[in-house]
Amino acid sequence: MSTTDGETVLDRLQAVKSQYRRRDLQNKLDGLANDLADLYLQKVVYEQLLDISIEITSDLQTTIQDIQTNLQDGETEAISIQVDQLETQVQEFESHIDKQISDPLSTYRSTVESMQRLNEKLSVIDSAQLTTLQTFLEPGDILSRIEFASDTDLATKIETAAEEGTNHRETYESARSELFETYFETEYGEKVTEMMSDDPPVLESFDKTELEQLYDSDLTPYIELRFG
């Protein structure tokens, strides 16, 4: 084999290796893109459902922009490093979402459960509304409870996710208002309004009479005592 032939074979071998390397990177990027899309859809649902804001970290946005640039320039080695960074950042984004929704989601579930118990006594609203809410709030993949039209693009899925979150939030607000409406005109109506707010009153803000009234009312299942 001549030197020229050897160089040709090596060049071809290097080209094959680069091709497979690009294919592996592409597969990894595709997987991360799918994971990130699902996380973004979760973010949209929870923002509407829980009325909160979940920020996307600047590092994640920067890495994606850098990868796009290097893809255009064909910088395979740089992309390989950045894909590993992106994988870590996607995992961190998932943890960030879990942390942001943990407390408000726990409170939301607890409130719906309390409303369900209270409604079993009062029969004020259609229990199916609260059952639907409880099912939607169960632990697990919330996206699996949303019907996305097949073969739709991400933008359409984002709209669907936002709509689902908003609809369930409106159902929750409506049910809560209807359920507690009868208490607004009572002697402890002001306290009930405060209890329904995002900043519920502390125990010491109730006088003895108000505590006795609440204890004797149907609202007992809705009252939660916390320390700390």
Backbone hydrogen bonds in HBPLUS format (Angstrom, degrees):
<---DONOR---> <-ACCEPTOR-->    atom                        ^
c    i                          cat <-CA-CA->   ^        H-A-AA   ^      H-
h    n   atom  resd res      DA  || num        DHA   H-A  angle D-A-AA Bond
n    s   type  num  typ     dist DA aas  dist angle  dist       angle   num
A0006-GLY N   A0002-SER O   2.88 MM   4  6.15 158.9  1.93 151.2 157.3     1
A0007-GLU N   A0003-THR O   2.88 MM   4  6.14 157.6  1.93 149.7 155.6     2
A0008-THR N   A0004-THR O   2.95 MM   4  6.22 150.9  2.04 145.3 153.6     3
A0009-VAL N   A0005-ASP O   2.95 MM   4  6.25 160.3  1.98 153.2 157.5     4
A0010-LEU N   A0006-GLY O   2.94 MM   4  6.16 166.0  1.96 152.4 156.4     5
A0011-ASP N   A0007-GLU O   2.86 MM   4  6.01 153.5  1.93 144.3 152.1     6
A0012-ARG N   A0008-THR O   2.95 MM   4  6.19 156.4  2.01 147.0 153.2     7
A0013-LEU N   A0009-VAL O   2.83 MM   4  6.09 157.1  1.88 150.6 157.5     8
A0014-GLN N   A0010-LEU O   2.83 MM   4  6.03 158.8  1.87 148.7 154.4     9
A0015-ALA N   A0011-ASP O   2.89 MM   4  6.10 148.7  1.98 141.7 151.0    10
A0016-VAL N   A0012-ARG O   2.84 MM   4  6.16 152.2  1.91 148.3 155.7    11
A0017-LYS N   A0013-LEU O   2.89 MM   4  6.18 163.4  1.92 151.3 155.7    12
A0018-SER N   A0014-GLN O   2.89 MM   4  6.06 157.0  1.94 146.1 152.4    13
A0019-GLN N   A0015-ALA O   2.89 MM   4  6.07 148.8  1.99 141.0 149.9    14
A0020-TYR N   A0016-VAL O   2.95 MM   4  6.28 161.4  1.99 154.8 158.5    15
A0021-ARG N   A0017-LYS O   2.87 MM   4  6.02 149.6  1.96 142.5 152.1    16
A0022-ARG N   A0018-SER O   2.82 MM   4  6.03 155.5  1.88 146.0 152.1    17
A0023-ARG N   A0019-GLN O   2.92 MM   4  6.17 147.2  2.03 140.2 150.1    18
A0024-ASP N   A0020-TYR O   2.84 MM   4  6.11 155.6  1.90 147.8 153.5    19
A0025-LEU N   A0021-ARG O   2.94 MM   4  6.17 161.1  1.98 147.8 153.2    20
A0026-GLN N   A0022-ARG O   2.79 MM   4  5.95 150.4  1.87 142.2 151.0    21
A0027-ASN N   A0023-ARG O   2.91 MM   4  6.15 158.0  1.95 148.3 153.5    22
A0028-LYS N   A0024-ASP O   2.96 MM   4  6.17 156.8  2.01 146.9 153.4    23
A0029-LEU N   A0025-LEU O   2.79 MM   4  5.97 156.8  1.84 147.5 154.5    24
A0030-ASP N   A0026-GLN O   2.81 MM   4  6.02 154.1  1.88 147.5 154.8    25
A0031-GLY N   A0027-ASN O   3.02 MM   4  6.27 157.5  2.07 143.9 149.4    26
A0032-LEU N   A0028-LYS O   2.95 MM   4  6.22 160.4  1.99 150.0 155.2    27
A0033-ALA N   A0029-LEU O   2.80 MM   4  5.93 152.5  1.87 147.3 155.6    28
A0034-ASN N   A0030-ASP O   3.02 MM   4  6.27 154.1  2.09 146.3 152.3    29
A0035-ASP N   A0031-GLY O   3.00 MM   4  6.28 157.7  2.05 145.9 152.3    30
A0036-LEU N   A0032-LEU O   2.81 MM   4  5.98 161.8  1.84 150.3 155.4    31
A0037-ALA N   A0033-ALA O   2.91 MM   4  6.04 150.6  2.00 142.0 150.3    32
A0038-ASP N   A0034-ASN O   3.03 MM   4  6.28 159.3  2.07 147.7 152.4    33
A0039-LEU N   A0035-ASP O   2.96 MM   4  6.25 157.4  2.02 147.8 154.5    34
A0040-TYR N   A0036-LEU O   2.89 MM   4  6.08 153.3  1.96 145.4 152.7    35
A0041-LEU N   A0037-ALA O   2.97 MM   4  6.23 152.7  2.05 146.8 154.1    36
A0042-GLN N   A0038-ASP O   2.94 MM   4  6.23 153.8  2.00 147.3 154.5    37
A0043-LYS N   A0039-LEU O   2.89 MM   4  6.15 158.2  1.94 147.5 153.7    38
A0044-VAL N   A0040-TYR O   2.98 MM   4  6.27 156.8  2.04 147.4 152.7    39
A0045-VAL N   A0041-LEU O   3.00 MM   4  6.26 163.9  2.02 150.9 154.8    40
A0046-TYR N   A0042-GLN O   2.92 MM   4  6.11 178.0  1.92 163.0 163.1    41
A0047-GLU N   A0043-LYS O   2.93 MM   4  6.00 152.8  2.00 147.4 155.2    42
A0048-GLN N   A0044-VAL O   3.24 MM   4  6.43 159.1  2.29 147.2 151.3    43
A0049-LEU N   A0045-VAL O   2.84 MM   4  5.98 164.1  1.86 154.9 160.5    44
A0050-LEU N   A0046-TYR O   2.83 MM   4  5.54 166.1  1.85 142.4 147.0    45
A0051-ASP N   A0047-GLU O   2.99 MM   4  5.24 117.8  2.39 121.3 132.9    46
A0052-ILE N   A0047-GLU O   3.21 MM   5  4.78 140.2  2.38 118.1 129.2    47
A0061-GLN N   A0057-THR O   3.39 MM   4  6.79 159.6  2.43 147.0 151.9    48
A0062-THR N   A0058-SER O   2.90 MM   4  6.11 158.0  1.94 152.0 158.2    49
A0063-THR N   A0059-ASP O   2.97 MM   4  6.16 163.5  2.00 151.3 154.9    50
A0064-ILE N   A0060-LEU O   3.18 MM   4  6.38 162.0  2.22 148.4 152.7    51
A0065-GLN N   A0061-GLN O   3.09 MM   4  6.33 156.6  2.14 145.8 152.2    52
A0066-ASP N   A0062-THR O   2.91 MM   4  6.18 154.5  1.97 151.2 158.5    53
A0067-ILE N   A0063-THR O   2.94 MM   4  6.18 156.6  2.00 150.2 156.2    54
A0068-GLN N   A0064-ILE O   3.03 MM   4  6.27 157.9  2.08 146.7 152.5    55
A0069-THR N   A0065-GLN O   3.08 MM   4  6.36 154.8  2.15 144.9 151.3    56
A0070-ASN N   A0066-ASP O   2.96 MM   4  6.23 164.7  1.98 153.2 156.8    57
A0071-LEU N   A0067-ILE O   2.83 MM   4  5.98 144.8  1.95 148.3 158.0    58
A0072-GLN N   A0068-GLN O   3.23 MM   4  6.45 153.6  2.31 141.8 147.6    59
A0073-ASP N   A0069-THR O   3.10 MM   4  6.43 143.1  2.24 139.7 150.5    60
A0074-GLY N   A0070-ASN O   2.79 MM   4  5.79 112.7  2.25 135.3 150.9    61
A0075-GLU N   A0070-ASN O   2.94 MM   5  5.06 151.9  2.02 144.0 148.1    62
A0074-GLY N   A0071-LEU O   3.30 MM   3  5.01 148.5  2.40  91.8 100.8    63
A0076-THR N   A0074-GLY O   3.04 MM   2  5.74 122.5  2.38 110.7  94.7    64
A0079-ILE N   A0075-GLU O   3.00 MM   4  6.20 156.4  2.06 150.0 157.4    65
A0080-SER N   A0076-THR O   2.94 MM   4  6.18 154.0  2.01 150.9 157.4    66
A0081-ILE N   A0077-GLU O   3.31 MM   4  6.66 157.8  2.37 148.7 152.4    67
A0082-GLN N   A0078-ALA O   3.03 MM   4  6.27 161.8  2.06 149.8 155.4    68
A0083-VAL N   A0079-ILE O   2.76 MM   4  5.91 147.8  1.86 154.4 162.6    69
A0084-ASP N   A0080-SER O   3.33 MM   4  6.56 153.6  2.40 140.1 145.8    70
A0085-GLN N   A0081-ILE O   3.10 MM   4  6.47 150.9  2.19 142.1 150.5    71
A0086-LEU N   A0082-GLN O   2.77 MM   4  6.01 152.9  1.84 145.2 153.2    72
A0087-GLU N   A0083-VAL O   2.89 MM   4  6.14 153.0  1.96 146.2 152.9    73
A0088-THR N   A0084-ASP O   3.23 MM   4  6.53 158.8  2.28 145.2 149.3    74
A0089-GLN N   A0085-GLN O   2.93 MM   4  6.20 158.6  1.98 149.8 156.4    75
A0090-VAL N   A0086-LEU O   2.80 MM   4  5.99 150.1  1.89 153.4 160.5    76
A0091-GLN N   A0087-GLU O   3.18 MM   4  6.41 156.5  2.24 142.8 148.6    77
A0092-GLU N   A0088-THR O   2.94 MM   4  6.24 150.5  2.03 144.5 153.5    78
A0093-PHE N   A0089-GLN O   2.85 MM   4  6.04 145.7  1.96 140.2 149.5    79
A0094-GLU N   A0090-VAL O   2.99 MM   4  6.28 151.4  2.07 144.8 151.9    80
A0095-SER N   A0091-GLN O   3.07 MM   4  6.39 156.1  2.12 144.8 150.8    81
A0096-HIS N   A0092-GLU O   2.84 MM   4  6.04 147.4  1.94 141.7 151.7    82
A0097-ILE N   A0093-PHE O   2.94 MM   4  6.22 155.7  2.00 149.9 154.7    83
A0098-ASP N   A0094-GLU O   3.05 MM   4  6.31 166.1  2.07 149.2 152.9    84
A0099-LYS N   A0095-SER O   2.94 MM   4  6.12 155.0  2.00 146.8 153.4    85
A0100-GLN N   A0096-HIS O   2.98 MM   4  6.17 155.8  2.04 146.4 153.0    86
A0101-ILE N   A0097-ILE O   3.02 MM   4  6.21 151.6  2.10 155.9 162.2    87
A0102-SER N   A0098-ASP O   3.09 MM   4  5.87 128.8  2.37 138.2 149.5    88
A0105-LEU N   A0101-ILE O   2.85 MM   4  5.53 154.3  1.92 151.0 158.4    89
A0106-SER N   A0102-SER O   3.05 MM   4  6.10 152.5  2.12 142.4 150.1    90
A0107-THR N   A0103-ASP O   2.98 MM   4  6.21 163.2  2.01 158.2 162.2    91
A0108-TYR N   A0104-PRO O   2.91 MM   4  5.99 153.2  1.98 139.9 148.0    92
A0109-ARG N   A0105-LEU O   2.91 MM   4  6.11 163.4  1.94 150.0 153.3    93
A0110-SER N   A0106-SER O   3.01 MM   4  6.18 163.2  2.04 146.7 151.7    94
A0111-THR N   A0107-THR O   2.88 MM   4  6.05 155.1  1.94 148.5 155.3    95
A0112-VAL N   A0108-TYR O   3.01 MM   4  6.26 163.7  2.04 152.4 156.2    96
A0113-GLU N   A0109-ARG O   2.95 MM   4  6.17 160.1  1.99 152.0 157.6    97
A0114-SER N   A0110-SER O   2.98 MM   4  6.18 155.1  2.04 144.4 151.2    98
A0115-MET N   A0111-THR O   2.83 MM   4  6.09 154.8  1.90 150.0 157.6    99
A0116-GLN N   A0112-VAL O   2.87 MM   4  6.09 149.2  1.96 144.7 153.3   100
A0117-ARG N   A0113-GLU O   3.03 MM   4  6.35 156.8  2.09 146.8 152.1   101
A0118-LEU N   A0114-SER O   2.96 MM   4  6.17 160.4  2.00 149.3 154.9   102
A0119-ASN N   A0115-MET O   2.85 MM   4  5.96 156.1  1.90 146.0 153.0   103
A0120-GLU N   A0116-GLN O   3.05 MM   4  6.25 138.2  2.23 140.7 151.0   104
A0121-LYS N   A0118-LEU O   3.09 MM   3  5.42 139.1  2.26 103.4 114.3   105
A0122-LEU N   A0118-LEU O   3.04 MM   4  6.35 154.9  2.11 147.0 154.8   106
A0123-SER N   A0119-ASN O   2.58 MM   4  4.94 155.5  1.64 136.1 143.6   107
A0129-GLN N   A0126-ASP O   3.05 MM   3  5.88 151.2  2.13 123.1 128.6   108
A0131-THR N   A0127-SER O   2.94 MM   4  6.21 155.3  2.01 152.2 160.3   109
A0132-THR N   A0128-ALA O   2.90 MM   4  6.00 155.3  1.96 144.0 149.8   110
A0133-LEU N   A0129-GLN O   3.10 MM   4  6.38 153.4  2.17 140.7 147.9   111
A0134-GLN N   A0130-LEU O   2.86 MM   4  6.10 162.0  1.89 149.7 154.3   112
A0135-THR N   A0131-THR O   2.97 MM   4  6.17 157.9  2.02 147.3 153.0   113
A0136-PHE N   A0132-THR O   3.01 MM   4  6.21 157.1  2.06 145.6 151.9   114
A0137-LEU N   A0133-LEU O   2.97 MM   4  6.16 140.1  2.13 146.3 157.4   115
A0138-GLU N   A0135-THR O   3.32 MM   3  5.33 162.1  2.36 101.9 107.2   116
A0144-SER N   A0141-ASP O   3.16 MM   3  5.64 146.4  2.28 109.1 117.7   117
A0145-ARG N   A0142-ILE O   3.13 MM   3  5.54 159.0  2.17 108.8 115.4   118
A0146-ILE N   A0143-LEU O   3.12 MM   3  5.30 163.3  2.14 110.4 113.0   119
A0157-LYS N   A0153-ASP O   3.12 MM   4  6.45 155.3  2.18 148.4 155.9   120
A0158-ILE N   A0154-LEU O   2.82 MM   4  6.09 151.8  1.90 153.4 161.2   121
A0159-GLU N   A0155-ALA O   3.13 MM   4  6.42 154.2  2.20 141.8 148.0   122
A0160-THR N   A0156-THR O   2.98 MM   4  6.28 155.8  2.04 146.6 153.3   123
A0161-ALA N   A0157-LYS O   2.82 MM   4  6.05 160.6  1.86 151.8 157.0   124
A0162-ALA N   A0158-ILE O   2.93 MM   4  6.11 163.4  1.95 150.7 155.0   125
A0163-GLU N   A0159-GLU O   2.95 MM   4  6.10 155.2  2.01 144.4 151.6   126
A0164-GLU N   A0160-THR O   2.91 MM   4  6.15 156.2  1.97 150.0 156.0   127
A0165-GLY N   A0161-ALA O   3.02 MM   4  6.24 166.3  2.03 151.8 155.2   128
A0166-THR N   A0162-ALA O   2.93 MM   4  6.08 161.4  1.96 148.4 153.8   129
A0167-ASN N   A0163-GLU O   2.84 MM   4  5.97 162.3  1.87 149.4 154.5   130
A0168-HIS N   A0164-GLU O   3.05 MM   4  6.22 163.1  2.08 151.5 155.2   131
A0169-ARG N   A0165-GLY O   3.00 MM   4  6.15 148.9  2.10 141.8 151.1   132
A0170-GLU N   A0166-THR O   2.87 MM   4  6.11 158.2  1.92 152.7 158.4   133
A0171-THR N   A0167-ASN O   2.94 MM   4  6.17 151.1  2.03 142.9 151.1   134
A0172-TYR N   A0168-HIS O   2.97 MM   4  6.12 155.9  2.03 141.7 148.0   135
A0173-GLU N   A0169-ARG O   2.88 MM   4  6.17 164.5  1.91 153.3 157.0   136
A0174-SER N   A0170-GLU O   2.90 MM   4  5.95 163.6  1.92 147.0 152.0   137
A0175-ALA N   A0171-THR O   2.92 MM   4  5.99 164.3  1.94 147.0 151.9   138
A0176-ARG N   A0172-TYR O   2.90 MM   4  6.01 160.6  1.94 150.0 155.8   139
A0177-SER N   A0173-GLU O   2.99 MM   4  6.12 163.2  2.02 147.9 152.4   140
A0178-GLU N   A0174-SER O   2.95 MM   4  6.10 165.2  1.97 150.7 155.2   141
A0179-LEU N   A0175-ALA O   2.86 MM   4  5.88 154.7  1.92 145.4 152.9   142
A0180-PHE N   A0176-ARG O   3.11 MM   4  6.22 153.2  2.18 145.2 150.9   143
A0181-GLU N   A0177-SER O   2.90 MM   4  5.66 111.8  2.38 139.6 154.4   144
A0183-TYR N   A0180-PHE O   3.00 MM   3  5.46 152.2  2.07 111.9 120.5   145
A0184-PHE N   A0181-GLU O   3.16 MM   3  5.47 153.0  2.24 108.0 115.6   146
A0186-THR N   A0183-TYR O   3.15 MM   3  5.27 164.3  2.18 108.6 112.9   147
A0189-GLY N   A0186-THR O   3.09 MM   3  4.99 157.5  2.14 112.5 110.6   148
A0192-VAL N   A0188-TYR O   3.06 MM   4  6.39 150.5  2.15 147.8 156.7   149
A0193-THR N   A0189-GLY O   2.99 MM   4  6.30 155.9  2.05 148.7 154.4   150
A0194-GLU N   A0190-GLU O   3.06 MM   4  6.38 153.5  2.13 142.9 150.0   151
A0195-MET N   A0191-LYS O   2.82 MM   4  6.07 152.3  1.90 147.3 155.3   152
A0196-MET N   A0192-VAL O   3.07 MM   4  6.32 135.3  2.27 143.3 154.3   153
A0196-MET N   A0193-THR O   3.24 MM   3  5.24 133.2  2.48  93.9 106.1   154
A0197-SER N   A0194-GLU O   3.10 MM   3  5.21 155.1  2.17 103.6 111.4   155
A0205-SER N   A0202-VAL O   3.04 MM   3  5.66 160.0  2.08 117.8 124.3   156
A0206-PHE N   A0203-LEU O   3.12 MM   3  5.87 170.7  2.13 123.1 126.1   157
A0211-LEU N   A0207-ASP O   3.02 MM   4  6.28 159.6  2.07 156.3 162.3   158
A0212-GLU N   A0208-LYS O   3.01 MM   4  6.23 157.7  2.06 149.4 155.3   159
A0213-GLN N   A0209-THR O   2.91 MM   4  6.15 156.7  1.97 150.0 156.7   160
A0214-LEU N   A0210-GLU O   2.94 MM   4  6.13 162.7  1.97 150.1 154.5   161
A0215-TYR N   A0211-LEU O   2.89 MM   4  5.99 157.7  1.94 146.3 153.1   162
A0216-ASP N   A0212-GLU O   3.02 MM   4  6.15 148.5  2.12 143.5 150.8   163
A0217-SER N   A0214-LEU O   3.14 MM   3  5.05 149.5  2.23  97.7 107.0   164
A0222-TYR N   A0219-LEU O   2.79 MM   3  5.35 144.3  1.92 120.0 131.2   165
A0223-ILE N   A0220-THR O   3.13 MM   3  5.36 154.9  2.20 108.5 116.0   166
